[in-house]
């Protein structure tokens, strides 16, 4: 379980094989805190640590995860968001993020301004039912509040501290992002569907 309060790291190396990828990231501050087998969210996708060497963490990424997330677009040096799991004694600074990416979405508008950056994200139509004005969403693992919903797009207002601590500033028009919708919306939908049956 994560909260969507992330920090930045970088892709050190990608080693593909027939079944997936070994993904190696440079994250010295995170590397000091984890052990083999621990979960770490990479741009919102929950992965398990397979190796720790000199501030680098390794993860094995399956073909399914590669296909369903923006990990398929990673290159060496790519800036990523990382987060350790929520601790029972810690603060819930964002919202409940499971690290199970639902789909990818497309950046359709970026408007950088002095006091905030404004983004529009185009969401696949079948997922629009999970978004609500002022509700929560995780974009590349970052816990964000939906500022507005217009047709199949959500609008986000990103404050400077979030821009500086995440990879949002590297996004360009038509880039893909990982998106995880609020688990409460998905549970509510399932309960309502079961009740109607």
C-alpha positions in Angstrom: 0.0 0.0 0.0 1.3 3.4 -1.0 0.2 7.0 -0.5 1.3 8.7 -3.8 3.8 10.9 -2.0 6.9 10.3 -4.2 10.5 11.3 -4.9 12.6 11.2 -8.0 15.1 8.6 -9.2 16.7 7.7 -12.6 16.8 4.6 -14.8 20.4 3.3 -14.6 20.1 0.3 -17.0 17.5 -2.0 -18.7 18.4 -5.6 -19.4 15.8 -7.3 -21.5 15.4 -11.1 -21.8 12.8 -13.5 -23.2 10.4 -13.2 -20.3 10.7 -9.5 -19.3 13.2 -6.9 -18.2 15.6 -6.4 -15.4 15.1 -2.7 -14.5 18.0 -1.1 -12.6 17.4 2.3 -11.0 19.7 4.8 -9.3 18.0 5.7 -5.9 20.6 5.9 -3.1 18.2 7.3 -0.5 15.7 4.5 -1.1 18.5 1.8 -1.4 19.5 2.5 2.2 16.0 1.7 3.5 15.1 -1.5 1.6 16.0 -5.1 1.6 15.6 -7.9 -1.0 11.9 -8.7 -1.7 10.6 -5.3 -0.5 8.0 -3.5 -2.7 8.8 -0.2 -4.3 6.4 1.8 -6.5 8.0 2.9 -9.8 5.9 5.5 -11.5 3.0 3.9 -9.6 3.7 0.3 -10.5 4.5 -1.9 -7.5 7.7 -3.9 -8.1 9.8 -6.2 -5.9 13.5 -5.5 -5.2 15.7 -8.3 -6.6 19.2 -6.7 -6.0 20.8 -3.8 -4.2 24.3 -2.6 -5.2 26.0 0.8 -4.6 22.8 2.9 -4.4 21.2 1.0 -7.3 18.1 -1.2 -7.0 17.1 -3.9 -9.4 13.6 -5.2 -10.2 12.3 -7.9 -12.5 9.5 -6.6 -14.7 7.2 -9.2 -16.3 5.9 -8.9 -19.9 2.4 -8.1 -18.7 3.6 -5.2 -16.6 5.7 -3.9 -19.5 2.7 -4.1 -21.8 0.3 -2.4 -19.4 2.4 0.5 -18.2 4.7 3.2 -19.4 7.7 1.0 -18.4 7.7 -0.1 -22.0 8.9 3.4 -23.0 11.7 3.7 -20.5 15.3 4.4 -21.6 18.5 4.8 -19.7 18.6 8.1 -17.8 14.8 8.4 -17.8 13.5 10.2 -14.7 11.0 8.3 -12.6 8.9 8.6 -9.5 9.6 6.2 -6.6 7.9 5.5 -3.3 8.3 3.1 -0.5 5.2 1.4 1.0 3.2 3.2 3.7 4.3 2.4 7.2 1.7 1.8 9.9 3.2 4.5 12.0 3.5 7.1 9.2 1.2 9.8 7.8 -1.2 9.2 5.0 -0.2 12.3 3.0 -2.0 11.4 -0.2 -4.6 8.7 -0.7 -4.6 4.9 -0.8 -2.5 3.8 -3.8 -2.1 0.1 -4.4 0.6 0.2 -7.0 -1.6 -1.7 -9.5 -1.7 0.4 -12.6 -5.2 0.3 -14.3 -4.1 1.6 -17.7 -2.1 4.3 -19.4 -3.5 7.7 -20.4 -2.3 10.5 -22.7 -1.2 14.0 -21.8 -3.4 16.3 -23.9 -2.6 19.7 -22.5 0.3 21.3 -20.4 0.1 24.9 -19.3 3.0 25.9 -17.1 2.4 29.0 -15.0 4.3 30.7 -12.2 2.0 29.5 -9.3 0.9 26.1 -10.8 1.1 23.9 -13.9 -2.1 22.7 -15.5 -2.4 19.4 -17.1 -5.2 17.6 -19.0 -5.0 13.8 -19.2 -7.1 11.9 -21.8 -8.4 8.7 -20.2 -9.7 5.6 -22.0 -13.5 5.9 -22.2 -14.2 2.7 -20.1 -12.4 4.2 -17.1 -14.2 7.6 -17.0 -16.8 6.1 -14.5 -14.0 6.1 -11.9 -13.2 9.8 -11.9 -15.1 12.5 -10.0 -14.5 16.2 -9.5 -12.2 16.7 -6.5 -11.6 13.0 -6.3 -8.2 11.3 -6.1 -6.2 9.7 -8.9 -2.6 8.5 -9.1 -0.6 9.7 -12.1 2.8 8.0 -12.4 2.3 7.1 -8.8 1.7 10.7 -7.7 -1.4 11.3 -5.5 -3.3 14.1 -7.2 -6.7 15.8 -6.9 -8.9 16.0 -10.0 -9.6 19.7 -10.7 -12.2 19.2 -13.4 -13.7 16.5 -15.6 -14.5 17.3 -19.2 -15.8 14.5 -21.4 -13.0 11.9 -21.3 -10.3 14.2 -19.9 -9.4 15.1 -16.3 -7.8 18.4 -15.5 -5.1 18.7 -12.8 -3.5 21.7 -11.1 0.0 20.8 -10.0 1.7 23.1 -7.4 5.5 23.9 -7.7 6.6 21.7 -4.9 5.0 18.7 -6.7 6.6 19.7 -10.0 10.1 19.9 -8.4 9.8 16.6 -6.5 8.4 14.5 -9.3 8.8 13.8 -13.0 5.7 15.8 -14.0 8.0 18.6 -15.4 9.5 16.2 -17.9 6.1 15.3 -19.5 5.3 16.5 -23.0 2.2 16.6 -25.1 1.0 13.1 -26.1 3.3 11.4 -23.6 1.8 8.3 -21.9 1.4 8.2 -18.1 0.5 5.4 -15.7 -2.9 5.9 -14.1 -4.4 4.1 -11.1 -8.0 5.1 -10.1 -9.2 5.4 -6.6 -9.8 1.9 -5.1 -12.9 3.2 -3.3 -14.6 4.0 -6.7 -13.8 0.4 -7.9 -15.1 -1.2 -4.8 -18.3 0.9 -4.9 -18.9 -0.1 -8.5 -18.5 -3.8 -7.7 -20.8 -3.6 -4.7 -23.5 -1.8 -6.8 -23.2 -4.3 -9.6 -23.6 -7.2 -7.2 -26.6 -5.6 -5.6 -28.3 -5.0 -9.0 -27.8 -8.7 -9.8 
